[in-house]
Amino acid sequence: MLYHLFQALQGHHIPGAGLMTYLSFRAMSAIVISMLVAFFAGRPIIRWLQRRQIGESIRDLGLAGQMEKKGTPTMGGIIILVSLLSGVLLVCDLTNIYVQLLVLTTLWCGGIGFADDYIKVFRHNKEGMSEKGKLILQFGLGLLVALTVCISPKIPTDELVTTIPFVKAHEFDYSWLSPFKGQLGVYCSWGIYMLMIIIVILACSNGVNLTDGLDGLSAGTSAIVSVVIGVLAYLGGNLINSDYLNIMYIPGTGEVAIFMAALVGALIGFLWYNTYPAQVFMGDTGSLTIGGILGVSAVLIRKELLLPLLCGIFLVESASVLIQKYWFKYTRIKYGEGRRVFLMAPLHHHFQKKGMPEPRIVTRFWIVGIILAVATLALLKIR
């Protein structure tokens, strides 16, 4: 709203009105606004959650310090949502199609997460919303985003090209995957691309959700990933920078950088209350929202094929759950009793079972996340 106000005032020669035309200034403003909102709104929201007795119910899994967290307020993702949207609504260009899709993603995934947390807390159902129900709703978002990306005239989709490392032009064309030629091949290519978009959104949303098991782990790792996506969006939305780095130029994606800056500010502000020992947990309200935003933003800037490296923490955490689950089922059928690969899944609980202190696990995961982030940016120069 401030952006649009200053746009209207530009012709009136008001000092400072031109600052809002700079992406860098608006990105910094978004970080500061979201962070301050999280700082100052966080405490009242936590008190409100405590009054409503919206506390985490803990199932005893034999983890060190686990039962001490019983009663800690959950649904703290509300803090992230409020602070993120405050920054976005104030300094983003709300007419930009990319911002509109990301705001829709925030509200959509936030609604799914809120409903899941509500069922767990108020209906005393520890399972929350059914996995099938959540997947259907997430699939609906993925399909909507995919259709918009493929159909909207505001999004350049002349070619089904995305960014990929190690090749000279840093480009991969989805049409190469089509086994058909002619018009049928075109339709097949678009179908493959839409399927990839849906898979990316589902994987990111649930990957962040699975990672949210230790104080500060999910929020800190997500902040690192958000910084990189914001940088890539800024570079890809600038003709000179994208040409120098030999990456795709996508007009309008500079606004994605501002949105991600607001997310970084919201996550930093939330970490103030979420670091060990946590005063509040984000719950599915926060984790599903963050994951959805990361997935959709990567798709919009055509960097979805970089996510396996950039989101390596989320990938490994998700893979550990799948490996544990299916290996247990396989060995139970073959040997009569289930066997485990990890002491406990997701992976961060495996390290807890080995006796590693929670703050050390979180810090080391952050370090690995930073290494993966630097590696992702470095790949832009390797060809």
C-alpha atoms as one frame of an Amber mdcrd trajectory, in Angstrom:
protein
   0.000   0.000   0.000   2.892   2.347   0.753   4.329   1.428  -2.636   1.126
   2.421  -4.424   0.810   5.585  -2.318   4.333   6.697  -3.210   3.668   5.813
  -6.855   0.710   8.205  -6.790   2.809  10.923  -5.132   5.719  10.747  -7.572
   4.411  13.516  -9.805   4.036  15.888  -6.844   7.808  16.279  -6.239   7.618
  15.014  -2.669  11.131  14.270  -1.301  11.798  10.551  -0.908   8.860   9.428
  -3.030  11.235   7.956  -5.596  12.805   5.569  -3.097   9.954   3.132  -3.559
  10.976   2.630  -7.172  14.136   0.816  -6.037  13.802  -2.904  -5.435  16.748
  -2.872  -3.010  15.135  -0.211  -0.807  11.776  -1.969  -0.780  13.425  -5.320
  -0.003  15.238  -3.836   2.992  12.031  -2.133   4.092  10.148  -5.428   3.838
  12.694  -7.195   6.071  12.585  -4.454   8.702   8.782  -4.103   8.709   8.113
  -7.855   8.937  10.768  -8.335  11.605   9.458  -5.492  13.772   5.861  -6.695
  13.430   6.977 -10.176  14.509   8.911  -8.758  17.462   6.078  -6.601  18.754
   3.099  -8.768  17.788   4.776 -11.990  18.893   4.440 -11.476  22.636   0.700
 -10.572  22.607  -0.046 -13.478  20.259   1.847 -15.911  22.517  -0.065 -14.634
  25.559  -3.341 -15.035  23.652  -2.418 -18.607  22.734  -1.578 -19.320  26.374
  -4.905 -17.899  27.560  -6.712 -20.044  25.048  -4.675 -23.002  26.333  -3.456
 -23.709  22.805  -0.547 -25.813  23.987   1.381 -28.579  22.286   0.342 -32.082
  23.331   3.444 -34.247  23.557   3.567 -37.972  22.905   6.423 -39.517  24.897
   8.941 -40.855  22.373  11.830 -41.122  24.783  13.644 -38.040  23.482  15.776
 -35.919  25.789  13.943 -32.818  27.057  10.818 -33.756  25.148   8.311 -33.716
  27.984   9.553 -30.303  29.146   7.931 -28.860  26.024   4.474 -30.004  27.001
   2.074 -27.063  27.100   4.266 -24.764  24.984   1.899 -22.715  22.798   1.566
 -23.930  19.220  -0.029 -22.288  16.157   2.737 -19.675  16.364   2.687 -19.631
  12.586   0.079 -16.903  13.065   3.001 -14.625  14.007   4.724 -15.462  10.708
   1.555 -14.904   8.691   0.740 -11.549  10.300   4.273 -10.173  10.023   4.841
 -11.501   6.483   1.603 -10.073   5.106   2.248  -6.752   6.860   5.530  -6.313
   5.003   4.120  -7.565   1.699   0.984  -5.408   1.739   2.980  -2.291   2.565
   5.879  -2.413   0.106   5.080  -4.942  -2.645   3.436  -4.120  -5.962   0.076
  -5.777  -5.353  -0.804  -5.653  -9.055   2.107  -7.992  -9.846   0.928 -11.502
 -10.780   3.800 -13.140  -8.899   2.941 -11.319  -5.674  -0.729 -12.230  -6.091
   0.130 -15.922  -6.483   2.400 -15.840  -3.424  -0.235 -14.089  -1.300  -2.754
 -16.707  -2.448  -0.268 -19.438  -1.491   0.242 -17.879   1.938  -3.478 -17.733
   2.676  -4.211 -21.153   1.140  -1.463 -23.068   2.953  -1.979 -21.017   6.110
  -5.645 -22.050   6.041  -4.744 -25.728   5.660  -2.235 -25.527   8.499  -4.609
 -23.592  10.748  -7.368 -26.163  10.186  -4.931 -28.977  10.972  -3.745 -27.298
  14.185  -7.322 -26.440  15.166  -8.363 -30.100  14.918  -5.353 -31.175  16.995
  -5.830 -28.567  19.731  -9.556 -27.938  20.036 -10.899 -31.316  18.979  -8.120
 -33.139  20.831  -7.289 -35.242  17.778  -3.505 -35.700  17.717  -3.589 -36.814
  14.080  -5.166 -33.545  12.954  -6.472 -33.337   9.410  -6.107 -36.556   7.454
  -3.030 -36.870   5.249  -5.286 -37.486   2.272  -7.264 -34.317   2.987  -4.140
 -32.178   3.250  -2.665 -33.646   0.079  -5.881 -32.986  -1.861  -5.921 -29.342
  -0.759  -2.208 -28.928  -1.512  -2.745 -30.572  -4.896  -5.512 -28.054  -5.563
  -3.096 -25.185  -4.896  -0.448 -26.780  -7.099  -2.923 -27.241  -9.940  -4.132
 -23.641  -9.633  -0.569 -22.275  -9.686   0.357 -24.547 -12.605  -2.643 -23.430
 -14.649  -1.941 -19.770 -13.909   1.729 -20.090 -14.853   0.824 -21.829 -18.105
  -2.194 -19.728 -19.123  -1.826 -16.222 -17.689  -0.736 -13.659 -20.319   1.122
 -11.806 -17.550   3.630 -14.656 -17.191   6.085 -15.257 -20.047   5.612 -18.880
 -21.103   6.701 -18.868 -24.733   9.057 -21.740 -23.972   9.020 -24.466 -21.350
  12.492 -23.533 -20.202  13.863 -23.600 -16.664  17.251 -23.180 -14.996  19.607
 -26.101 -14.516  23.297 -26.124 -13.498  26.348 -27.632 -15.240  25.230 -26.843
 -18.803  26.483 -23.967 -20.940  23.243 -22.030 -21.263  21.983 -22.988 -17.780
  18.693 -23.965 -19.403  16.576 -27.093 -19.585  13.564 -27.407 -21.868  10.715
 -29.610 -20.635   9.764 -30.328 -24.233  12.834 -32.582 -24.393  11.010 -34.999
 -22.080   8.036 -35.453 -24.388   8.053 -38.792 -26.275   5.713 -37.347 -28.924
   6.118 -34.914 -31.786   3.873 -32.222 -33.189   0.871 -30.827 -31.348   0.532
 -33.917 -29.169   4.136 -33.396 -28.059   3.359 -29.790 -27.123   0.420 -30.864
 -24.957   2.532 -33.599 -23.389   5.299 -31.087 -22.589   2.871 -28.730 -20.886
   1.439 -31.657 -18.916   4.918 -32.668 -17.727   5.677 -29.094 -16.704   2.403
 -28.761 -14.782   3.016 -32.085 -13.048   6.488 -30.890 -12.023   4.998 -27.707
 -10.543   2.506 -29.694  -8.478   5.190 -32.123  -7.248   7.508 -29.261  -6.240
   4.784 -27.511  -4.231   3.706 -30.726  -2.490   7.299 -31.737  -1.725   8.356
 -28.353  -0.346   5.261 -27.862   1.789   5.500 -31.287   3.400   9.306 -31.200
   3.601   9.292 -28.089   5.788   6.497 -29.620   7.863   8.560 -32.758   8.563
  11.609 -30.657   9.451   9.669 -28.717  12.076  10.567 -30.903  15.042  13.245
 -29.019  16.983  13.323 -25.469  18.335  14.389 -23.088  15.574  15.252 -25.809
  13.067  12.564 -25.231  10.454  12.446 -21.435  10.800  16.221 -20.999  10.591
  16.683 -23.373   7.658  13.755 -21.797   5.803  15.234 -18.314   6.310  18.479
 -19.456   4.635  16.588 -20.907   1.661  14.442 -17.758   1.424  17.515 -15.546
   1.172  18.831 -17.532  -1.788  15.488 -17.563  -3.607  15.226 -13.821  -3.014
  18.708 -13.250  -4.470  17.924 -15.429  -7.501  14.629 -13.598  -8.036  16.391
 -10.220  -7.863  19.077 -11.307 -10.346  16.609 -12.960 -12.712  14.361  -9.906
 -12.720  17.228  -7.597 -13.714  18.188  -7.622 -17.394  21.831  -6.619 -16.838
  22.516  -9.014 -13.961  20.776 -11.951 -15.623  22.731 -11.364 -18.834  26.042
 -11.192 -16.943  25.331 -14.415 -15.014  23.824 -16.077 -18.081  20.581 -16.959
 -16.311  16.988 -16.539 -17.428  15.605 -13.018 -17.473  12.005 -13.037 -16.260
  10.372  -9.585 -16.143   8.550  -8.772 -12.919  10.207 -11.374 -10.688  11.971
  -8.619  -8.765   8.768  -8.435  -6.722   9.356 -12.048  -5.661  12.628 -10.853
  -4.104  10.691  -8.333  -2.014   8.187 -10.982  -0.941  11.031 -13.295   0.104
  12.676 -10.429   1.990   9.454 -10.012   3.956   9.464 -13.760   4.670  13.064
 -13.591   5.908  12.148 -10.729   8.246   9.115 -12.635   9.546  11.204 -15.760
  10.188  13.939 -13.811  11.991  11.318 -12.159  14.174   9.680 -15.516  14.866
  13.053 -17.067  15.758  13.288 -14.564  18.612  10.584 -16.622  20.334  11.281
 -20.006  18.732  14.958 -20.561  19.539  15.821 -23.088  22.251  14.032 -23.290
  24.629  11.089 -22.288  22.445   8.387 -20.014  23.825   6.115 -20.942  20.920
   5.958 -23.525  18.118   4.952 -22.580  14.578   2.717 -25.632  14.120   1.373
 -26.605  10.718   0.017 -23.062  10.403   3.581 -21.925   9.866   5.394 -24.932
   8.403   2.909 -25.710   5.613   2.783 -22.021   4.695   6.548 -21.600   4.538
   6.979 -24.750   2.462   4.256 -23.712   0.043   5.829 -20.273  -0.426   9.285
 -21.741  -1.064   7.928 -24.167  -3.646   5.758 -21.635  -5.491   8.447 -18.920
  -5.494  11.020 -21.338  -6.962   8.552 -22.284  -9.711   7.775 -18.644 -10.519
  11.441 -17.730 -11.016  12.118 -20.975 -12.914  14.589 -22.364 -10.369  12.617
 -25.433  -9.268  15.311 -27.859 -10.463  17.800 -26.231  -8.066  15.635 -27.107
  -5.059  17.036 -30.618  -4.434  20.365 -28.944  -3.605  19.111 -25.713  -2.058
  16.480 -27.514   0.055  18.762 -30.460   0.760  17.871 -30.390   4.473  14.162
 -30.743   3.720  14.890 -33.411   1.109  16.960 -35.550   3.479  14.449 -35.154
   6.304  11.601 -36.265   4.017  13.661 -39.102   2.557  14.514 -40.392   6.048
  10.804 -40.688   6.860  10.019 -42.515   3.611  13.013 -44.853   3.947  12.132
 -45.671   7.543   8.467 -46.245   6.745   8.875 -48.488   3.715  11.902 -50.406
   4.996   9.972 -51.187   8.173   7.027 -52.489   6.108   9.286 -54.505   3.803
  11.230 -56.181   6.604   8.041 -56.915   8.535   6.682 -58.805   5.531   9.979
 -60.567   4.781  11.261 -61.358   8.288   8.107 -61.191  10.375   9.229 -58.126
  12.291   9.889 -54.558  11.200  13.451 -53.249  11.184  14.610 -49.644  11.192
  17.328 -47.854   9.255  17.384 -44.890  11.661  16.938 -44.886  15.420  14.007
 -42.569  14.722  12.722 -40.515  11.815  12.798 -37.708  10.721  16.588 -37.548
  10.721  16.930 -34.879  13.427  15.316 -37.283  15.923  17.898 -39.929  14.964
  20.635 -37.612  16.231  18.609 -36.880  19.362  18.409 -40.608  20.044  22.208
 -40.761  19.723  22.448 -38.277  22.592  23.294 -35.108  20.679  21.935 -31.938
  22.387  19.091 -30.238  20.561  20.809 -26.833  20.102  23.840 -28.557  18.549
  21.681 -30.470  16.061  19.865 -27.293  15.039  23.076 -25.272  14.663  24.741
 -27.961  12.565  21.689 -28.253  10.334  21.831 -24.478   9.848  25.518 -24.744
   8.899  24.755 -27.462   6.358  21.912 -25.289   5.030  24.314 -22.363   4.553
  26.786 -24.613   2.716  24.019 -25.815   0.395  22.874 -22.229  -0.173  26.376
 -21.094  -1.144  26.778 -24.133  -3.398  23.499 -23.333  -5.147  24.609 -19.769
  -5.910  28.054 -20.984  -6.972  26.484 -23.318  -9.531  25.370 -20.268 -11.518
  29.012 -19.782 -12.567  29.757 -23.444 -13.311  29.118 -24.453 -16.902
